[in-house]
Amino acid sequence: MNEKELLQELYALNESERFYRSYQQAKKDPASFSRFLHSLDIRECVQKHILIPEFKETMPPSMRDEYFYSDTEAGMVVQKHNCYSPDFEHFHTYFEAFYVYDGTCDHALGGKKETMHIGDFCIIPPGVSHRISVQNQSIVIVMILSAQVIENTFRNPTFYKNNLLSEFFLKHLRFSSEDDSLVFHTGNDQDLRNILIQMMLESRNKYQEYDAILSAYFSLFFGKLLRHYEHTIDAPDQDSRRNAAAADIVAYIHEHHTDITLPQLAEKYHYTPEYTSRYIKEVTGRTFSQILIDARMKHAVSLLQSTGLPVSEVAYQVGYENTENFIRRFKKTYNKTPDRYRRELLMRLIR
């Protein structure tokens, strides 16, 4: 298939779309719809991945990677979203991104519904429930992306920079517990449109080395997104979510300050250590080490005030194996040694 043939195909209804259009037309009349449903071969619908909400056996509990991938090595599929297909809430085990190539579509996520227009590009993480509706002959192109593809690209130093897109992907490499998404508004950018068409061709034709070429186009597409459209990103309640996430991380550090390390913290929140370090600094204004030391010193003060434990034991209980290191850090923080702090506390109590 060449580019001209692909564009002709995009603007024509495929077999599934013709079925869905008949389905939508039949729904307008209860009697006609009943006859339509009774005429269906459900086994054939299941084999062809035709989704019919009235028949549960055609509706997968989740949209899984293997539902689409014929070649799991590539981990990426670029295809047209079927027009007229049923509008139903679902989630994926993969990243989904969709681009409005022509016309409009409706998208609902987290209780919010909006109409997407030409050039709008939306990214949905694994595990996030949403609804997408193309109830006309608009052209919506869908990218189905495995977590491995995302990890291979966005852990690469070329992309691993201080930008919201990298942060979003790395944050959601595992299932998201938030109704999260990113939306770029790119308008009628011909470069991006042409790259998507080339990606569709590679995904469709599967010629020699197509997976490598598809990956290169993928990097080019997202690189141009960041270069020209990062300022257009819509990220629902991004600041409040970042602050809430940062508060959760700080609380976790305080709770586990005796033995927590940066790699352990990163693993807990499914980030890389480098990203975790930068994220904490950006949102809180303090480094991981500063927060950790603050938690340990506050615990040390509490133990010095409420117990008669020797300084060596206080050091051990707050996370220092070396007592001298603890004393130096305490003195730097409070301008006095732990022993002097305790003596001065006793003097104040006697008075």
C-alpha positions in Angstrom: 0.0 0.0 0.0 1.3 3.5 -0.9 0.4 6.9 0.6 -2.3 7.7 -1.9 -4.0 4.3 -1.4 -3.9 4.8 2.4 -5.5 8.2 2.3 -8.3 6.8 0.0 -8.8 4.0 2.5 -9.0 6.4 5.4 -11.8 8.3 3.9 -13.8 5.2 2.9 -15.7 3.1 5.4 -14.2 -0.3 6.2 -16.2 -3.4 6.8 -16.4 -2.8 10.6 -17.4 0.8 10.1 -20.2 -0.2 7.7 -21.4 -2.7 10.3 -21.3 -0.1 13.1 -23.2 2.4 10.9 -25.9 -0.2 10.4 -25.9 -0.8 14.2 -26.3 2.9 15.0 -29.1 3.3 12.4 -30.9 0.2 13.7 -30.8 1.5 17.3 -33.1 4.4 16.3 -36.1 2.0 16.2 -36.5 -0.7 18.9 -38.2 -3.2 16.6 -35.5 -2.8 13.9 -32.8 -3.0 16.5 -34.2 -6.2 17.9 -34.2 -7.8 14.5 -30.7 -6.5 13.8 -29.4 -8.1 17.0 -31.1 -11.4 16.3 -29.5 -11.6 12.9 -26.0 -11.5 14.2 -23.5 -14.4 14.3 -21.9 -13.6 17.7 -19.0 -16.0 17.2 -18.1 -14.2 14.0 -18.3 -10.9 15.8 -15.9 -12.1 18.5 -13.5 -13.4 15.9 -13.5 -10.0 14.0 -13.3 -8.0 17.3 -16.6 -6.4 16.6 -17.8 -4.7 19.9 -21.5 -4.9 20.7 -22.4 -3.8 24.2 -25.6 -5.8 24.1 -23.5 -9.0 24.0 -21.0 -9.3 26.8 -19.0 -12.0 25.1 -17.9 -9.4 22.5 -16.8 -6.9 25.1 -13.3 -7.6 26.6 -12.9 -6.6 30.3 -10.0 -4.4 29.2 -8.3 -3.5 26.0 -5.2 -5.7 26.2 -2.0 -5.4 24.2 -2.4 -8.8 22.6 -5.9 -7.7 21.4 -4.1 -5.6 18.8 -0.5 -6.7 18.4 0.3 -9.3 15.7 4.0 -8.5 16.2 4.8 -8.1 19.9 8.4 -7.2 19.1 7.3 -3.9 17.6 5.0 -3.1 20.5 3.3 -0.3 18.5 0.3 -0.2 16.2 -0.9 2.9 14.3 -4.4 2.6 12.9 -7.7 4.4 12.2 -10.3 4.5 15.0 -13.5 2.9 13.7 -16.2 5.5 12.9 -19.7 4.8 14.4 -18.3 2.2 16.9 -20.2 2.1 20.2 -19.3 4.7 22.9 -18.4 2.7 26.0 -16.2 3.2 29.0 -13.0 1.2 28.9 -9.3 1.1 29.9 -6.2 -0.3 28.3 -3.2 -2.3 29.4 -1.1 -0.1 27.0 -0.7 3.6 26.4 -3.2 4.9 23.9 -2.8 8.2 22.0 -5.2 9.5 19.4 -4.9 12.3 16.9 -7.8 14.0 15.1 -6.7 14.0 11.5 -10.0 15.4 10.1 -13.3 16.4 11.6 -14.0 16.0 15.4 -14.5 13.4 18.1 -15.9 13.4 21.6 -13.8 12.3 24.5 -14.8 11.7 28.1 -12.4 11.1 31.0 -12.9 11.7 34.8 -16.4 13.1 34.5 -15.3 15.6 31.9 -16.5 15.5 28.3 -15.0 17.6 25.5 -15.0 17.8 21.7 -11.6 17.3 20.1 -10.8 19.1 16.9 -8.3 18.8 14.0 -4.7 18.6 15.3 -5.7 17.7 18.9 -3.5 14.8 20.2 -4.5 13.1 23.4 -2.4 10.5 25.4 -4.1 8.1 27.9 -2.0 6.0 30.3 -2.7 2.3 31.1 -5.5 1.7 33.5 -7.3 5.0 33.0 -11.0 4.6 32.0 -12.3 6.9 29.3 -14.7 7.0 26.4 -14.1 8.1 22.8 -16.9 8.6 20.2 -16.5 9.1 16.5 -20.2 9.2 15.4 -19.6 10.6 11.9 -17.0 10.0 9.2 -14.2 12.0 10.9 -10.7 10.6 10.7 -9.1 9.8 14.1 -5.7 8.0 14.1 -4.9 5.9 17.1 -1.4 4.9 18.4 -1.3 1.8 20.6 1.9 1.8 22.5 3.3 -0.8 24.8 5.0 0.2 28.1 8.2 -1.2 26.7 8.2 1.2 23.7 7.6 4.1 26.0 10.4 3.0 28.4 12.9 2.4 25.6 12.2 5.9 24.2 11.7 8.1 27.2 14.5 6.6 29.4 16.8 7.6 26.5 18.8 10.8 27.5 17.7 12.4 24.2 14.2 12.6 25.6 14.9 12.4 29.3 14.9 16.1 30.0 12.9 18.5 32.0 9.6 18.4 30.1 6.0 17.5 31.0 5.8 14.7 28.3 8.7 12.7 29.6 7.5 13.2 33.2 4.0 12.0 32.2 5.2 8.9 30.4 7.7 7.8 33.1 5.1 8.4 35.8 2.6 6.1 34.2 4.8 3.2 33.0 2.6 1.1 35.3 -1.2 1.4 35.7 -2.3 4.8 36.7 -4.5 5.4 39.8 -5.5 8.9 38.5 -7.8 10.1 35.8 -4.9 11.5 33.9 -4.2 12.5 30.3 -2.2 15.0 28.2 -3.7 16.9 25.3 -1.6 18.8 22.7 -3.2 21.3 20.4 -1.2 21.2 17.1 -3.7 22.6 14.6 -3.1 21.8 11.0 0.6 21.0 11.3 1.4 19.3 8.0 4.7 17.8 9.3 3.0 16.0 12.1 0.2 14.8 9.8 2.7 13.5 7.3 4.7 11.7 10.0 1.5 10.0 11.2 0.6 8.8 7.7 4.1 7.3 7.3 3.7 5.6 10.7 0.4 4.1 9.5 2.1 2.9 6.3 4.9 1.2 8.2 2.4 -0.3 10.7 0.2 -1.5 7.9 2.8 -2.8 5.3 5.3 -4.3 7.8 8.1 -4.3 5.2 11.7 -5.3 6.2 12.9 -3.4 9.3 9.5 -1.7 9.6 9.8 -1.8 13.4 13.0 0.2 13.5 11.6 2.7 11.0 8.4 3.0 13.0 10.4 3.7 16.1 12.3 6.4 14.3 9.1 8.1 13.2 7.8 7.8 16.7 10.8 9.6 18.1 10.5 12.3 15.4 6.8 12.8 16.0 7.2 13.3 19.8 10.4 15.4 19.3 8.4 17.8 17.1 5.5 17.9 19.6 7.9 19.0 22.3 9.7 21.5 20.1 6.6 23.3 18.8 3.6 22.5 21.1 4.8 21.9 24.7 3.2 25.3 25.5 -0.2 24.0 24.3 -0.4 21.1 26.7 -3.6 20.6 28.7 -3.0 18.6 31.8 -6.0 18.5 34.2 -5.1 20.0 37.6 -1.4 19.4 36.9 -0.1 21.8 39.6 -2.4 20.4 42.3 -1.6 16.8 41.4 2.1 17.5 41.3 1.9 19.2 44.8 -0.2 16.3 46.2 2.2 13.7 44.7 5.2 15.6 46.2 3.5 15.8 49.6 3.0 12.1 49.5 6.6 11.5 48.6 7.8 13.8 51.4 5.6 12.0 53.9 6.9 8.6 52.7 10.5 9.9 53.3 9.7 11.0 56.8 7.9 7.7 57.6 10.9 5.6 56.3 13.8 8.0 57.1 15.8 5.4 59.0 16.6 3.3 56.0 15.1 4.8 52.8 17.4 5.4 49.8 16.8 7.4 46.6 16.7 4.2 44.4 14.2 2.6 46.8 12.0 5.7 46.8 12.1 5.8 43.0 11.1 2.1 42.8 8.2 2.8 45.2 6.8 5.5 42.9 7.8 3.8 39.6 10.2 6.5 38.6 13.9 6.5 37.8 16.2 7.8 40.6 17.3 10.7 38.3 13.7 11.7 37.7 12.7 11.3 41.3 15.6 13.6 42.4 14.7 16.3 39.9 11.0 16.1 40.6 11.4 16.5 44.4 13.7 19.5 43.9 11.4 21.2 41.3 8.2 20.8 43.4 9.5 21.2 47.0 12.6 23.4 46.4 14.6 20.9 48.5 16.7 17.9 47.6 16.0 14.3 48.6 19.0 14.5 51.0 17.8 17.7 52.6 14.4 16.2 53.3 15.9 13.0 54.6 18.3 14.9 56.9 15.4 17.1 58.2 13.3 14.0 59.0 16.2 12.3 60.8 17.1 15.4 62.8 13.6 16.0 64.0 13.4 12.3 65.1 16.7 12.8 66.9 15.5 15.8 68.8 12.4 13.9 69.8 14.5 11.0 71.2 16.9 13.4 73.0 13.9 15.1 74.6 11.9 12.1 75.6 14.4 9.4 76.4 17.7 8.8 78.1 19.2 6.8 75.2 22.9 7.3 74.7 23.8 9.3 71.6 25.1 6.3 69.8 21.7 4.6 70.1 19.9 7.8 69.0 22.1 7.9 66.0 21.3 4.3 65.1 17.5 4.7 65.6 17.3 7.7 63.3 19.3 6.0 60.5 23.0 6.6 61.1 25.3 3.7 61.5 28.3 5.9 62.2 27.8 8.0 65.4 30.4 10.6 64.5 28.6 11.3 61.2 25.4 11.8 63.2 27.0 14.2 65.6 28.6 16.2 62.8 25.2 16.5 61.0 23.3 17.4 64.2 25.9 20.1 65.1 25.6 21.5 61.6 21.8 21.6 61.9 21.5 23.0 65.4 24.9 24.6 66.1 25.5 22.2 69.1 26.2 18.6 69.7 23.5 16.2 70.8 25.0 16.0 74.3 25.0 19.8 74.6 21.5 20.0 73.3 20.4 17.5 76.0 22.3 19.3 78.8 20.7 22.7 77.9 17.3 21.0 77.8 17.8 19.7 81.3 19.0 23.0 82.6 15.9 24.7 81.3 13.7 22.1 82.9 15.5 22.5 86.3 14.9 26.2 86.2 
